[in-house]
């Protein structure tokens, strides 16, 4: 027997936990796993909203059949074509050959491209309403949050927003499905890391989506990853508004790349001097030991960033290059930056960070420090100046 978790009368959650997958999108670590959520609305007409990754397709179809109890599936709403949500479409269509697929004009070519399905597609327009009987579904596009065909589905009678990737999170379910059933602190950083890693690049598009959806009466937000928002809707809406504006808290993240510890010592000097200047939120992170997913999340939280690297073959230490590449791709904005490093002969690390600073257009608060071999008294004095300049910029 399958679980019967209802968001409202005969609106069911159909979710799967994936604790085996190590990397989301084969890149972002999943220390706490991830959940895939689909939803089934049973009325005079029936509708499945999104599916799940392909390995769960058999269980998904079995679950649908059990809940429908002999009824047919009339509609499959495709909010988003990324395979972690669309991966079971072919199996659902095989089980219900007459099901009508619902999507926007950018959805159809993706369905054909991924799964070779060309029949029974109904293209919807912005804000179009589909009646199921006593309930209806209304569709709103949210392009580039975070694919061009992304949309959300709203049930006005139940005031439920099926938001797909928007408002989602990493982290498998631990029994609780709704935000009032869980240890929220366990999920909180995974919610932030999901946004900073997956959605952050599209801040302007998130702002447009928030404005478009702002007039809806919403009592539940049901995303396709993570918890269902019920009692903490103001929390997640406030976070998305803040994050999409690239606003950050007062604090400094120091990220360093070092081979033999000389650059790390400079990072520790700057950290101490920052604390002496009154900055208590200071994080010092070794780029070679910490996946960029977590570094990006910390940089997303705090306004100040200090990047330092040793030289490596006339350039920058490779782990630092990887982090800067991801930061440039995500295009985090409105940060204060300071730069330091060390070299043995020709340098290269500091030059690379300076080039990165030009590309991302962050405010550089002070002249960089590049110690030769190991930090001397004069280098340490420059580090104190860097810390003061950074602290002043945050005040």
C-alpha positions in Angstrom: 0.0 0.0 0.0 1.3 3.4 -1.0 1.3 6.4 1.3 -1.7 8.7 1.2 -0.4 12.2 2.1 -3.0 14.8 1.2 -2.3 18.5 0.7 -6.1 18.9 0.6 -9.0 16.6 -0.1 -7.9 14.2 -2.9 -4.8 16.2 -3.8 -2.0 13.8 -3.1 1.8 14.1 -2.6 3.7 11.5 -4.5 7.3 11.8 -3.4 10.6 9.8 -3.6 13.7 10.1 -1.5 17.1 9.7 -3.2 19.8 9.1 -0.7 22.1 7.1 -3.1 22.8 9.9 -5.5 26.1 11.7 -4.5 25.9 14.7 -6.8 22.9 16.7 -8.0 23.2 17.5 -11.7 26.4 15.5 -11.3 28.1 18.4 -9.7 26.5 19.6 -6.4 27.1 17.3 -3.3 24.0 15.7 -1.7 25.2 15.0 1.9 21.5 14.8 3.0 20.1 13.4 -0.2 17.3 14.9 -2.2 13.5 14.4 -2.7 11.5 14.4 -5.9 7.9 15.5 -5.4 5.0 15.0 -7.8 1.3 15.7 -7.1 -2.0 14.1 -8.1 -5.3 15.9 -8.2 -8.4 13.6 -8.3 -11.6 15.4 -9.3 -14.1 14.8 -12.1 -11.0 15.0 -14.2 -7.6 13.9 -12.9 -4.2 15.5 -13.3 -0.7 14.5 -12.4 1.6 17.5 -11.8 5.2 16.7 -12.7 6.8 13.3 -12.4 10.2 12.1 -11.0 13.5 10.8 -12.2 13.5 7.8 -14.4 14.6 5.2 -11.7 11.4 5.9 -9.8 9.0 5.7 -12.8 7.7 2.2 -12.0 6.8 3.0 -8.4 5.3 6.3 -9.5 3.0 4.6 -12.0 2.0 2.0 -9.4 1.2 4.7 -6.9 -0.9 6.7 -9.4 -2.9 3.5 -10.3 -3.6 2.8 -6.6 -4.8 6.3 -5.9 -6.9 6.6 -9.0 -8.5 3.2 -8.2 -9.7 2.4 -11.7 -10.1 6.0 -12.9 -8.1 7.2 -15.9 -5.4 9.9 -15.8 -6.7 12.8 -17.9 -3.8 15.3 -17.7 -0.1 15.4 -17.1 1.1 18.9 -16.3 4.7 19.4 -17.3 6.0 22.4 -15.3 9.6 21.8 -16.2 11.4 19.5 -18.5 14.6 18.9 -16.6 14.9 15.1 -16.4 14.8 14.9 -12.6 11.1 16.0 -13.0 10.2 14.8 -16.5 12.1 11.5 -16.4 9.0 9.4 -15.9 6.9 11.0 -18.6 7.3 8.1 -21.1 6.3 5.5 -18.5 3.2 7.5 -17.5 2.2 7.9 -21.1 2.7 4.2 -21.7 0.4 3.5 -18.7 -2.2 6.0 -19.8 -1.9 6.4 -23.6 -4.7 8.9 -23.9 -3.4 11.3 -21.2 -3.1 14.9 -22.4 0.2 16.6 -21.7 -0.1 20.2 -20.6 2.7 22.7 -21.2 3.6 26.0 -22.8 5.0 26.7 -26.3 8.6 26.0 -25.1 7.7 22.7 -23.5 6.6 20.7 -26.6 9.9 20.7 -28.5 11.7 19.5 -25.3 9.2 16.7 -24.8 9.8 15.5 -28.4 13.6 16.0 -28.0 14.0 14.2 -24.8 11.3 11.4 -25.1 10.1 11.4 -28.7 6.5 12.1 -27.7 4.6 14.2 -30.3 0.9 13.3 -29.6 -1.7 14.5 -27.1 0.0 17.8 -26.2 -2.1 20.8 -25.2 -0.4 24.1 -25.3 -1.5 26.6 -22.7 -1.4 30.4 -22.7 -0.3 32.6 -19.8 -2.8 32.5 -16.9 -5.0 30.0 -18.8 -7.4 28.0 -16.6 -8.0 24.2 -16.9 -11.2 23.0 -15.2 -11.1 19.6 -13.5 -14.6 19.8 -12.1 -14.9 21.3 -8.6 -11.2 22.4 -8.8 -9.2 24.1 -11.6 -5.6 24.6 -12.5 -4.1 27.9 -13.6 -0.7 28.2 -15.3 1.9 30.9 -15.1 5.3 30.9 -16.9 8.4 31.8 -14.9 11.0 31.7 -17.7 14.6 31.1 -16.6 13.7 30.1 -13.1 15.7 28.2 -14.1 15.0 26.9 -17.6 13.2 28.8 -20.4 10.0 26.6 -20.3 9.7 26.7 -16.5 6.2 27.4 -15.2 4.1 27.0 -12.1 0.6 25.6 -11.6 -1.9 27.2 -9.2 -5.1 25.6 -7.8 -7.2 28.7 -6.8 -9.9 26.7 -5.0 -7.3 25.2 -2.6 -4.9 28.1 -2.8 -2.0 25.7 -3.6 1.0 26.8 -5.8 2.8 23.9 -7.4 6.1 25.6 -7.9 8.4 23.0 -9.3 12.1 24.1 -8.8 11.1 27.4 -7.3 11.2 27.4 -3.5 12.7 23.9 -3.4 15.7 22.5 -1.4 18.2 19.8 -1.2 17.6 17.2 1.6 15.6 13.9 1.5 12.4 13.7 3.6 12.8 12.3 7.1 9.2 11.3 7.5 7.9 14.9 7.6 6.6 16.4 4.3 5.2 19.7 5.5 7.3 22.5 7.1 5.4 22.1 10.4 6.3 18.4 10.6 10.1 18.7 10.5 13.2 19.8 12.3 13.4 23.0 10.2 17.0 23.7 11.3 18.1 20.5 9.6 16.8 21.8 6.2 17.6 25.5 6.5 21.1 25.5 5.1 20.1 23.0 2.4 17.3 25.5 1.3 19.9 28.2 1.0 22.5 26.0 -0.7 19.9 24.9 -3.3 19.1 28.5 -4.1 22.7 29.7 -4.2 23.9 26.7 -6.4 20.9 26.2 -8.7 18.8 29.4 -8.9 21.1 32.3 -7.9 22.2 33.1 -11.4 18.7 34.1 -12.3 18.0 36.8 -9.7 16.3 39.2 -12.1 14.0 36.4 -13.4 13.2 35.4 -9.8 12.2 39.0 -9.1 9.8 39.0 -12.1 8.3 35.7 -10.9 7.7 37.0 -7.4 6.0 40.1 -8.8 3.9 38.0 -11.2 2.8 35.6 -8.4 2.5 38.2 -5.7 -1.3 38.7 -6.2 -2.2 35.1 -5.7 -3.7 33.9 -2.4 -1.4 31.1 -1.4 -1.8 28.7 1.6 0.6 26.0 0.4 3.7 26.0 -1.8 4.4 22.6 -3.2 7.8 22.4 -4.9 9.3 19.5 -6.7 12.2 19.2 -4.3 12.1 19.3 -0.5 9.4 20.3 1.9 5.9 21.6 1.3 5.5 25.2 2.6 2.5 25.6 4.8 3.3 27.6 8.0 6.6 29.3 6.8 5.5 30.8 3.5 6.4 34.3 4.6 9.9 33.0 5.4 10.6 31.5 2.0 9.1 34.4 0.1 11.2 36.9 2.1 14.4 34.8 1.5 13.7 34.6 -2.3 13.2 38.3 -2.4 16.4 39.0 -0.5 18.5 36.4 -2.3 17.3 37.5 -5.8 18.4 41.0 -5.0 21.9 39.7 -4.0 21.5 41.2 -0.6 23.8 39.8 2.1 24.6 39.9 5.8 27.5 41.7 7.4 30.4 39.2 7.4 33.4 38.1 5.5 34.3 34.8 3.8 38.0 34.2 3.3 38.8 31.6 0.7 42.4 30.5 0.2 44.5 28.2 -2.0 47.7 26.9 -0.5 50.2 24.1 -1.1 52.5 24.4 1.9 50.7 26.6 4.3 52.2 30.0 3.6 49.1 31.5 2.0 46.9 29.9 4.8 48.9 31.8 7.4 48.1 35.1 5.6 44.4 34.1 5.6 44.6 33.6 9.4 46.2 36.9 9.9 43.5 38.7 8.0 40.8 36.8 9.8 42.2 37.8 13.2 42.5 41.4 12.2 38.9 41.4 10.9 37.7 40.3 14.3 39.8 43.0 16.0 37.9 45.4 13.7 34.6 44.2 15.0 33.6 41.7 12.3 32.5 38.5 14.1 31.0 36.6 11.2 34.2 35.5 9.6 34.6 32.2 7.7 38.0 30.8 6.6 37.8 28.1 4.0 40.5 26.0 2.3 39.6 25.8 -1.4 41.3 22.4 -1.8 39.3 20.8 1.0 35.8 22.2 0.5 33.6 21.7 -2.5 32.7 24.9 -4.3 29.0 24.3 -3.5 29.5 25.2 0.1 31.9 28.0 -0.6 29.4 29.6 -3.0 26.7 29.3 -0.3 28.9 31.1 2.2 29.7 33.8 -0.2 26.0 34.2 -1.0 25.4 34.8 2.7 28.0 37.5 3.4 28.9 40.8 1.9 32.6 40.7 2.2 34.9 38.3 0.3 38.6 37.9 0.6 40.3 35.6 -2.0 43.9 34.5 -1.7 46.1 32.1 -3.6 49.6 30.9 -4.0 51.2 30.9 -7.4 51.1 27.7 -9.4 53.1 27.2 -12.5 52.9 30.9 -13.3 49.2 31.0 -12.7 46.7 30.4 -9.9 46.3 27.3 -7.7 43.7 25.1 -9.6 41.1 24.8 -6.8 40.9 28.6 -6.6 40.5 28.8 -10.4 37.6 26.3 -10.2 35.9 28.4 -7.5 36.3 31.6 -9.4 35.0 30.0 -12.6 31.8 29.0 -10.7 31.4 32.3 -9.1 31.8 34.1 -12.4 29.2 31.7 -14.0 26.6 32.3 -11.2 27.3 36.0 -11.4 26.8 36.9 -7.7 26.7 40.7 -7.4 27.2 43.4 -4.9 30.1 42.0 -3.0 33.2 43.7 -1.4 36.5 42.1 -2.4 40.0 42.0 -1.0 42.9 40.0 -2.6 46.0 38.4 -1.2 48.5 35.7 -2.1 52.0 34.4 -2.1 54.6 33.5 -4.6 58.0 31.9 -4.8 59.4 33.6 -7.9 57.1 35.0 -10.7 53.7 35.0 -9.1 50.4 34.5 -10.8 47.8 33.8 -8.2 47.1 37.5 -7.3 47.0 38.5 -11.0 44.4 35.8 -11.7 42.2 37.0 -8.9 42.5 40.6 -10.1 41.4 39.5 -13.5 38.4 37.7 -11.9 37.5 40.9 -10.0 37.4 42.8 -13.3 35.0 40.2 -14.8 32.6 40.1 -11.9 32.7 43.9 -11.2 33.0 43.6 -7.4 34.3 46.5 -5.4 37.9 46.1 -4.4 38.4 47.7 -1.0 42.2 47.8 -0.8 45.5 47.2 -2.6 46.3 43.4 -2.8 49.0 41.8 -0.7 51.4 39.3 -2.3 54.1 37.9 -0.1 57.3 36.5 -1.5 58.0 33.1 -0.1 56.4 33.7 3.3 54.8 36.7 5.0 57.2 39.2 6.6 56.4 42.0 8.9 55.6 44.4 6.1 53.2 41.9 4.5 51.4 41.4 7.8 51.0 45.2 8.1 49.4 45.2 4.7 47.1 42.4 5.8 46.0 44.5 8.8 45.2 47.3 6.3 43.2 44.9 4.2 41.2 43.9 7.2 40.5 47.5 8.2 39.5 48.5 4.7 37.1 45.5 4.5 35.6 46.2 7.9 35.1 49.9 7.0 33.4 48.9 3.8 30.9 46.8 5.7 30.2 49.4 8.3 
